[in-house]
Amino acid sequence: MRKPQSFEFTPADELDDAADTDRETDSAESGDGWSAAPTVGELQLDERAALRRVAGLSTELADVTEVEYRQLRLERVVLVGVWTDGSTEQAENSMAELAALAETAGSEVLDALIQRRDKPDKATYIGSGKAEELRGVVLDSGADTVVCDGELTPAQLTALEKVVKVKVIDRTALILDIFAQHATSREGKAQVSLAQMEYMLPRLRGWGESMSRQAGGRAGSNGGVGLRGPGETKIETDRRRIRERMAKLRREIREMKTARDTKRAKRTSSGVPQVAIVGYTNAGKSSLMNSLTGAGLLVQDALFATLDPTTRRAALDDGREVVFTDTVGFVRHLPTQLVEAFRSTLEEVTGADLLLHVVDGSDPLPFEQIKAVREVITEVVREQDAVMPPELLVVNKIDALDPTGLTQLRGQLPDAEFVSARTGQGLGELRDRLARILGGLDVEISILLPYSRGDLLARIHADGRIVESAHEEGGTRLRALVPRALAGPLAAYAHAGEIAEDHP
């Protein structure tokens, strides 16, 4: 991942030294010499790269015959942040992450500034002196946008723009822009639109008198008959229209949530264990899901490459079927608008039997990633009044770690599994661990199943494990370990009128 050209500090590490970890390397060909059919992820990756910005190419043409070489110009940005607490390494890593977000959004990072303060300035976020210095950096570098590493108030945005005289956006707006670029499904687009409008509503502003003109009044004062209105200014009209659009989007998302809940209820009633893959953005969740299920999902070395949850069924080595769900990644200071808009998607996490928490082992501060993810999940679980599912930490990208760093992480995270989704290292141990954990969630039953219920017997074979079986005149007598969801339908056939206690 490319670093900014110049910082006022020297980053301790790159945001991600393992750029190739999340890239697909499937280039195998079939026996007849023809290339294998492209996966869904490969098609999505080609679509994203179909129109790309090329750095270093001018749009000013010396000859009209060169029109075929015209390229889109990168937006040139300068980063600025306020360091209020934590170590120097944490501040540098936060700015490096902001640079990665800007590049993912399609910008070229020219420079970066950081201000050490007890708290952000109420007027200009970085203080008047630093704002003037930032204006000089913008002029010298030729930047057209300033990106702030934090969420700015509407007053701070306006005041800082007046000083630097170029567009100013904050971290929240940057993340929302990336989500808008990467959303593909109807539900994902609606969720992003809702989040953007919630963010934009209090920041709506205009220039001159265009936003303060008021409709209505006596004839002749505002255009006369046919042009009198409800007495709103233009900015009030725009706010009302945004609120109406937000209400419509919320209704659409609720309708789509009903369909999602129906699908989730069907999966839950099937008795197949549900495993949700969660983690920090660009930690390798989609790569791990591809390795476990062969789903062929989009894999890209970019932040928030996956927005729409994807569910796939796969079998573990012991034959047990499991449903894996790939979810949207989290990030430090995740905008509250996104958490609210993507609530129906995040419900996949609370309804899971197990959380597969993927951590980027090559990140300079992996424990900061773990903390950020757990904070968001805890908030969602608390608001839904649900029970926190059990969690299994999976440290990914160990092929990018040196032996010393890997040994240190193993000592700090003794209960975690260490894998490389790119090379396949450690995946066998992860599958065995999943089988043991999910097996511990099963219920032991003793039943006499009539021969007419062959459907239930088939489900026991598919989703459970038979310990003993014998054929009798009244049916098949079974002692088996089955998922909790399947134990309910079998309760009517329980031997001696009860189901055994949970299997240890």
C-alpha positions as CSV (number, residue, x, y, z in Angstrom):
1,M,0.0,0.0,0.0
2,R,1.5,3.4,-1.0
3,K,2.4,5.7,1.8
4,P,1.8,9.5,1.7
5,Q,4.7,11.3,0.0
6,S,5.7,13.2,3.1
7,F,4.7,13.2,6.8
8,E,5.7,15.5,9.6
9,F,6.4,12.3,11.5
10,T,7.9,9.0,10.5
11,P,5.4,6.2,10.7
12,A,6.5,3.3,12.8
13,D,5.2,0.7,10.4
14,E,3.1,0.6,7.2
15,L,-0.7,0.1,7.7
16,D,-0.4,-3.2,6.0
17,D,2.9,-4.8,4.9
18,A,1.1,-7.8,3.5
19,A,-0.6,-6.4,0.4
20,D,-0.8,-9.7,-1.3
21,T,-2.4,-11.5,1.6
22,D,-6.0,-10.6,0.6
23,R,-5.5,-11.1,-3.1
24,E,-6.9,-14.1,-4.9
25,T,-4.2,-16.3,-6.4
26,D,-6.5,-18.8,-8.2
27,S,-5.0,-19.1,-11.7
28,A,-5.5,-22.8,-12.1
29,E,-6.6,-24.0,-15.5
30,S,-8.8,-27.0,-16.4
31,G,-7.4,-30.1,-18.0
32,D,-8.6,-29.1,-21.5
33,G,-6.5,-26.0,-21.4
34,W,-9.3,-23.5,-21.0
35,S,-9.3,-21.1,-18.0
36,A,-11.7,-21.9,-15.2
37,A,-14.9,-19.8,-15.0
38,P,-14.4,-16.5,-13.1
39,T,-15.8,-16.4,-9.6
40,V,-18.2,-13.8,-8.4
41,G,-15.4,-12.0,-6.6
42,E,-13.3,-11.9,-9.7
43,L,-16.2,-10.4,-11.7
44,Q,-16.7,-7.7,-9.0
45,L,-13.0,-6.9,-9.0
46,D,-13.0,-6.5,-12.7
47,E,-16.0,-4.2,-12.5
48,R,-14.4,-2.0,-9.9
49,A,-11.2,-1.7,-12.0
50,A,-13.1,-1.0,-15.2
51,L,-12.9,2.8,-14.6
52,R,-9.8,3.6,-12.6
53,R,-7.8,6.7,-12.0
54,V,-4.2,6.8,-13.1
55,A,-1.8,8.9,-11.1
56,G,0.8,11.1,-12.8
57,L,-1.0,11.6,-16.1
58,S,-2.0,15.1,-17.0
59,T,-5.5,15.9,-18.4
60,E,-4.1,18.9,-20.3
61,L,-3.5,17.8,-23.9
62,A,-0.9,19.3,-26.3
63,D,-2.5,17.7,-29.3
64,V,-6.1,16.8,-29.9
65,T,-5.1,13.5,-31.5
66,E,-4.0,12.3,-28.0
67,V,-7.6,12.3,-26.8
68,E,-7.6,8.5,-26.5
69,Y,-5.0,8.7,-23.7
70,R,-7.0,11.1,-21.6
71,Q,-7.3,9.8,-18.0
72,L,-9.2,10.8,-14.9
73,R,-7.3,13.0,-12.5
74,L,-6.8,11.9,-9.0
75,E,-8.2,14.0,-6.2
76,R,-5.1,15.4,-4.4
77,V,-5.5,15.5,-0.6
78,V,-3.7,16.7,2.5
79,L,-4.3,14.8,5.8
80,V,-4.5,16.5,9.2
81,G,-5.1,15.0,12.6
82,V,-5.3,15.9,16.3
83,W,-3.3,13.8,18.7
84,T,-5.1,14.0,22.1
85,D,-4.0,10.8,23.9
86,G,-2.3,7.5,23.4
87,S,1.3,6.8,22.3
88,T,3.1,8.2,19.3
89,E,2.8,4.8,17.6
90,Q,-1.0,4.9,17.9
91,A,-1.2,8.5,16.5
92,E,1.0,7.5,13.5
93,N,-1.0,4.3,12.9
94,S,-4.2,6.3,12.9
95,M,-2.8,8.7,10.3
96,A,-1.6,5.8,8.2
97,E,-5.0,4.3,8.3
98,L,-6.5,7.6,7.2
99,A,-4.1,7.6,4.3
100,A,-5.3,4.1,3.3
101,L,-8.9,5.3,3.6
102,A,-8.2,8.2,1.3
103,E,-6.4,6.0,-1.3
104,T,-9.3,3.5,-1.2
105,A,-11.7,6.4,-1.9
106,G,-9.6,7.2,-5.0
107,S,-7.4,10.1,-3.8
108,E,-3.7,10.8,-4.0
109,V,-2.2,11.7,-0.6
110,L,0.3,14.5,-0.9
111,D,1.2,15.4,2.7
112,A,0.0,15.0,6.3
113,L,0.1,17.2,9.4
114,I,-0.6,16.3,13.0
115,Q,-1.3,18.6,15.9
116,R,-0.6,17.7,19.6
117,R,-3.5,19.1,21.7
118,D,-5.4,18.3,24.9
119,K,-8.6,18.4,22.8
120,P,-9.6,19.5,19.3
121,D,-10.1,23.3,18.9
122,K,-13.8,24.2,19.0
123,A,-13.5,26.7,16.1
124,T,-11.2,25.1,13.5
125,Y,-10.4,21.6,14.9
126,I,-6.6,22.2,14.8
127,G,-6.3,25.8,16.0
128,S,-5.9,29.0,14.1
129,G,-2.1,28.9,13.9
130,K,-2.1,25.3,12.6
131,A,-4.9,26.2,10.2
132,E,-2.8,28.9,8.6
133,E,0.1,26.5,8.4
134,L,-2.2,24.0,6.7
135,R,-3.2,26.7,4.2
136,G,0.5,27.1,3.2
137,V,0.9,23.3,2.8
138,V,-2.2,23.3,0.5
139,L,-0.8,26.1,-1.6
140,D,2.7,24.5,-1.9
141,S,1.4,21.0,-2.7
142,G,-1.5,22.0,-5.0
143,A,-4.0,20.0,-3.0
144,D,-7.7,20.5,-3.6
145,T,-9.1,18.7,-0.5
146,V,-8.2,18.5,3.2
147,V,-9.2,15.3,5.1
148,C,-9.4,15.5,8.9
149,D,-8.9,12.5,11.1
150,G,-12.0,12.9,13.2
151,E,-15.7,13.9,12.9
152,L,-16.0,17.6,12.6
153,T,-19.0,19.7,13.7
154,P,-20.7,21.8,11.0
155,A,-19.1,25.0,12.5
156,Q,-15.6,23.5,12.4
157,L,-16.0,22.4,8.8
158,T,-17.2,25.9,7.7
159,A,-14.5,27.7,9.7
160,L,-11.6,25.5,8.4
161,E,-12.8,25.8,4.8
162,K,-12.7,29.6,5.2
163,V,-9.1,29.5,6.2
164,V,-7.7,26.8,3.8
165,K,-10.0,27.8,0.9
166,V,-10.4,24.3,-0.4
167,K,-12.9,21.5,0.3
168,V,-12.7,20.0,3.8
169,I,-14.1,16.6,4.7
170,D,-13.8,14.5,7.9
171,R,-13.1,10.8,8.5
172,T,-16.9,10.0,8.7
173,A,-17.6,11.6,5.2
174,L,-14.6,9.7,3.8
175,I,-15.8,6.3,5.1
176,L,-19.3,7.0,3.8
177,D,-17.9,7.8,0.4
178,I,-16.1,4.4,0.3
179,F,-19.3,2.7,1.3
180,A,-21.2,4.5,-1.5
181,Q,-18.6,3.3,-4.0
182,H,-18.6,-0.4,-2.9
183,A,-22.3,-1.0,-2.2
184,T,-23.8,-3.4,-4.8
185,S,-27.0,-4.8,-3.4
186,R,-30.3,-2.9,-3.2
187,E,-30.2,-3.1,0.6
188,G,-26.6,-2.0,0.8
189,K,-27.2,1.0,-1.4
190,A,-30.3,2.0,0.6
191,Q,-28.4,1.7,3.9
192,V,-25.5,3.8,2.6
193,S,-27.9,6.5,1.3
194,L,-29.6,6.6,4.7
195,A,-26.3,7.0,6.5
196,Q,-25.2,9.7,4.1
197,M,-28.4,11.7,4.6
198,E,-28.2,11.4,8.4
199,Y,-24.7,12.8,8.2
200,M,-25.5,15.5,5.7
201,L,-28.7,16.9,7.3
202,P,-27.1,18.9,10.1
203,R,-24.3,20.0,7.8
204,L,-26.5,21.3,4.9
205,R,-25.4,24.8,4.0
206,G,-25.3,27.2,1.0
207,W,-23.6,30.3,-0.3
208,G,-24.9,33.8,-0.7
209,E,-28.6,34.4,-0.7
210,S,-29.5,31.3,-2.6
211,M,-30.3,29.3,0.5
212,S,-31.9,32.1,2.5
213,R,-34.6,33.2,-0.1
214,Q,-38.0,32.8,1.4
215,A,-41.1,31.9,-0.7
216,G,-44.6,33.2,0.0
217,G,-45.7,36.7,1.0
218,R,-47.8,39.3,-0.8
219,A,-48.1,39.4,-4.5
220,G,-45.2,41.0,-6.2
221,S,-42.8,40.5,-3.3
222,N,-41.6,37.1,-4.4
223,G,-42.8,36.7,-8.0
224,G,-46.5,37.0,-7.5
225,V,-49.3,34.6,-8.3
226,G,-48.2,31.0,-8.7
227,L,-44.8,31.5,-7.0
228,R,-45.9,31.9,-3.4
229,G,-45.1,28.9,-1.2
230,P,-45.3,27.8,2.4
231,G,-42.9,30.5,3.7
232,E,-39.8,28.2,3.8
233,T,-36.3,29.2,3.0
234,K,-34.6,27.1,0.4
235,I,-32.4,25.4,3.0
236,E,-35.5,24.5,5.0
237,T,-37.1,23.1,1.9
238,D,-34.0,21.0,1.2
239,R,-34.0,19.7,4.8
240,R,-37.7,18.7,4.6
241,R,-37.1,16.8,1.3
242,I,-34.1,15.0,2.9
243,R,-36.2,14.0,5.9
244,E,-39.0,12.7,3.6
245,R,-36.4,10.7,1.6
246,M,-34.9,9.3,4.9
247,A,-38.4,8.2,6.0
248,K,-38.9,6.4,2.7
249,L,-35.5,4.7,2.9
250,R,-36.2,3.5,6.5
251,R,-39.5,2.0,5.3
252,E,-37.7,0.2,2.4
253,I,-35.0,-1.1,4.7
254,R,-37.6,-2.4,7.2
255,E,-39.3,-4.3,4.3
256,M,-35.9,-5.8,3.2
257,K,-35.2,-6.7,6.8
258,T,-38.4,-8.8,6.9
259,A,-37.1,-10.9,4.0
260,R,-33.7,-11.2,5.7
261,D,-35.3,-12.3,9.0
262,T,-37.3,-14.9,7.1
263,K,-34.2,-16.4,5.5
264,R,-32.3,-16.3,8.9
265,A,-35.2,-18.0,10.6
266,K,-35.2,-20.7,8.0
267,R,-31.5,-21.3,8.4
268,T,-31.9,-21.4,12.2
269,S,-34.7,-23.9,12.1
270,S,-32.7,-26.2,10.0
271,G,-30.4,-27.0,12.9
272,V,-27.2,-26.2,11.0
273,P,-24.7,-24.2,13.2
274,Q,-24.3,-20.5,12.3
275,V,-20.8,-19.0,12.3
276,A,-20.4,-15.3,11.6
277,I,-17.0,-14.1,10.4
278,V,-16.3,-10.7,11.9
279,G,-13.3,-8.5,12.2
280,Y,-11.5,-5.3,11.3
281,T,-11.6,-4.1,7.8
282,N,-9.0,-5.6,5.5
283,A,-8.2,-8.3,8.1
284,G,-8.8,-11.1,5.5
285,K,-12.4,-12.2,6.4
286,S,-13.4,-12.8,2.7
287,S,-10.1,-14.6,2.0
288,L,-10.7,-16.9,5.0
289,M,-14.3,-17.6,4.0
290,N,-13.1,-18.5,0.5
291,S,-10.6,-20.9,2.0
292,L,-13.2,-22.5,4.3
293,T,-16.1,-22.7,1.8
294,G,-14.8,-22.0,-1.7
295,A,-17.3,-19.2,-2.0
296,G,-15.3,-17.2,-4.6
297,L,-16.0,-13.9,-2.9
298,L,-14.4,-10.6,-3.9
299,V,-10.9,-10.3,-2.3
300,Q,-9.2,-6.9,-2.6
301,D,-6.4,-5.2,-0.7
302,A,-8.6,-2.3,0.2
303,L,-10.6,-1.1,3.1
304,F,-14.3,-2.0,3.2
305,A,-14.1,-4.2,0.1
306,T,-17.0,-6.2,1.4
307,L,-20.3,-4.5,2.4
308,D,-23.0,-7.0,1.6
309,P,-23.1,-10.1,3.9
310,T,-22.7,-13.4,2.1
311,T,-23.8,-16.8,3.5
312,R,-22.4,-20.1,2.4
313,R,-22.8,-23.7,3.7
314,A,-19.8,-25.9,4.0
315,A,-18.9,-29.2,5.6
316,L,-16.2,-29.7,8.2
317,D,-13.8,-32.6,8.3
318,D,-16.1,-34.7,10.5
319,G,-19.0,-34.2,8.0
320,R,-20.8,-31.6,10.1
321,E,-22.4,-28.9,8.0
322,V,-21.9,-25.3,9.0
323,V,-23.3,-22.0,7.6
324,F,-20.6,-19.3,7.4
325,T,-21.6,-15.6,7.0
326,D,-19.1,-13.0,5.8
327,T,-19.9,-9.6,7.4
328,V,-18.9,-6.0,6.8
329,G,-15.6,-5.0,8.5
330,F,-15.3,-2.6,11.4
331,V,-12.9,0.3,11.9
332,R,-11.9,2.6,14.8
333,H,-14.4,5.4,15.3
334,L,-17.0,3.7,13.1
335,P,-19.6,6.4,12.2
336,T,-22.7,6.0,14.3
337,Q,-24.8,6.7,11.1
338,L,-23.3,3.5,9.6
339,V,-24.0,1.4,12.7
340,E,-27.6,2.6,12.7
341,A,-28.2,2.1,8.9
342,F,-26.5,-1.3,8.8
343,R,-28.3,-2.6,11.9
344,S,-30.3,-5.3,10.0
345,T,-27.0,-6.5,8.5
346,L,-25.3,-6.6,11.9
347,E,-28.1,-8.7,13.3
348,E,-26.4,-11.6,11.5
349,V,-23.8,-11.3,14.2
350,T,-26.1,-11.5,17.2
351,G,-28.0,-14.6,15.8
352,A,-24.8,-16.6,15.3
353,D,-23.8,-19.7,17.3
354,L,-20.2,-18.7,17.1
355,L,-18.2,-15.5,16.1
356,L,-15.0,-16.1,14.1
357,H,-13.1,-13.0,15.0
358,V,-10.4,-12.4,12.4
359,V,-7.4,-10.3,13.3
360,D,-4.7,-9.0,11.0
361,G,-1.6,-10.4,12.5
362,S,0.7,-8.1,10.4
363,D,-0.9,-4.9,11.7
364,P,1.3,-2.8,14.0
365,L,-1.4,-2.7,16.6
366,P,-3.6,-5.8,16.4
367,F,-5.0,-5.3,19.9
368,E,-6.4,-2.0,18.9
369,Q,-8.3,-3.8,16.1
370,I,-9.6,-6.4,18.6
371,K,-10.8,-3.6,20.9
372,A,-12.6,-1.7,18.2
373,V,-14.4,-4.7,16.9
374,R,-15.6,-5.8,20.3
375,E,-16.9,-2.4,21.1
376,V,-19.2,-2.3,18.1
377,I,-20.4,-5.9,18.6
378,T,-21.1,-5.2,22.3
379,E,-23.1,-2.1,21.4
380,V,-25.2,-4.0,18.8
381,V,-25.8,-6.9,21.2
382,R,-26.8,-4.6,24.1
383,E,-29.2,-2.5,21.9
384,Q,-30.9,-5.7,20.7
385,D,-31.1,-7.2,24.2
386,A,-29.4,-10.3,22.9
387,V,-26.8,-12.7,24.3
388,M,-23.2,-12.3,23.2
389,P,-22.3,-15.4,21.2
390,P,-19.0,-17.2,22.0
391,E,-16.0,-15.9,20.2
392,L,-13.0,-17.6,18.6
393,L,-10.0,-15.4,17.7
394,V,-8.3,-16.2,14.4
395,V,-5.0,-14.4,13.7
396,N,-4.7,-14.1,9.9
397,K,-1.7,-13.2,7.6
398,I,0.9,-15.1,9.7
399,D,2.9,-15.6,6.5
400,A,3.7,-11.8,6.6
401,L,5.0,-12.1,10.2
402,D,8.6,-12.7,11.2
403,P,9.2,-15.7,13.6
404,T,9.8,-13.4,16.5
405,G,6.6,-11.4,16.1
406,L,4.6,-14.6,15.6
407,T,6.0,-16.2,18.8
408,Q,5.2,-13.0,20.7
409,L,1.6,-13.0,19.4
410,R,1.1,-16.7,20.3
411,G,2.2,-15.9,23.8
412,Q,-0.2,-12.9,24.1
413,L,-3.1,-14.8,22.5
414,P,-2.8,-18.4,23.7
415,D,-6.4,-19.3,22.9
416,A,-6.4,-18.0,19.3
417,E,-5.9,-19.9,16.1
418,F,-3.1,-18.7,13.8
419,V,-3.7,-19.1,10.0
420,S,-2.8,-17.7,6.6
421,A,-5.8,-17.6,4.3
422,R,-3.4,-17.0,1.3
423,T,-1.1,-20.0,1.9
424,G,-3.5,-22.3,3.8
425,Q,-1.2,-22.6,6.8
426,G,-3.1,-23.5,10.0
427,L,-6.5,-24.0,8.2
428,G,-6.6,-27.7,9.2
429,E,-6.2,-26.8,12.9
430,L,-8.9,-24.2,12.5
431,R,-11.4,-26.7,11.1
432,D,-10.6,-29.1,13.9
433,R,-11.1,-26.4,16.5
434,L,-14.4,-25.4,14.9
435,A,-15.6,-29.0,15.0
436,R,-14.8,-29.3,18.7
437,I,-16.5,-26.0,19.6
438,L,-19.6,-26.6,17.6
439,G,-19.8,-30.2,18.9
440,G,-19.8,-28.8,22.4
441,L,-23.0,-26.9,21.6
442,D,-24.9,-30.1,20.7
443,V,-27.6,-31.7,22.8
444,E,-27.6,-35.5,23.6
445,I,-31.0,-37.1,22.9
446,S,-32.5,-40.6,23.3
447,I,-35.6,-41.1,21.1
448,L,-37.8,-43.7,19.5
449,L,-38.3,-42.4,16.0
450,P,-41.2,-43.9,14.0
451,Y,-40.3,-45.3,10.6
452,S,-42.7,-42.7,9.0
453,R,-40.4,-39.8,10.1
454,G,-37.6,-40.6,7.7
455,D,-37.2,-36.8,7.2
456,L,-36.1,-36.3,10.8
457,L,-33.8,-39.3,10.6
458,A,-32.1,-37.7,7.5
459,R,-31.6,-34.5,9.4
460,I,-30.0,-36.3,12.3
461,H,-27.6,-38.0,9.9
462,A,-26.8,-34.6,8.1
463,D,-26.6,-32.3,11.1
464,G,-25.9,-34.5,14.1
465,R,-23.9,-37.6,15.1
466,I,-25.5,-40.9,15.9
467,V,-24.0,-42.7,19.0
468,E,-26.2,-45.8,19.1
469,S,-29.1,-47.0,16.9
470,A,-31.3,-50.1,16.8
471,H,-34.4,-51.0,14.8
472,E,-37.4,-52.1,16.8
473,E,-41.0,-52.8,15.9
474,G,-42.2,-49.3,16.8
475,G,-39.4,-47.5,15.0
476,T,-35.7,-46.7,15.2
477,R,-34.3,-46.2,18.7
478,L,-31.5,-43.6,18.6
479,R,-29.0,-42.0,21.0
480,A,-27.4,-39.1,19.2
481,L,-25.9,-35.6,19.5
482,V,-27.8,-33.0,17.6
483,P,-27.9,-29.1,17.4
484,R,-30.3,-27.4,19.8
485,A,-32.5,-26.2,17.0
486,L,-33.1,-29.8,15.9
487,A,-33.6,-31.1,19.5
488,G,-36.9,-29.2,19.6
489,P,-38.7,-31.1,16.8
490,L,-37.4,-34.4,18.3
491,A,-38.7,-33.7,21.8
492,A,-42.0,-35.5,21.0
493,Y,-40.2,-38.7,20.4
494,A,-37.9,-38.5,23.4
495,H,-37.2,-41.9,25.1
496,A,-38.5,-42.0,28.6
497,G,-40.2,-38.6,27.9
498,E,-37.1,-36.4,28.2
499,I,-34.1,-35.1,26.4
500,A,-30.7,-35.7,28.0
501,E,-28.7,-32.8,29.4
502,D,-26.3,-30.9,27.3
503,H,-23.4,-33.0,26.1
504,P,-20.2,-31.8,27.8
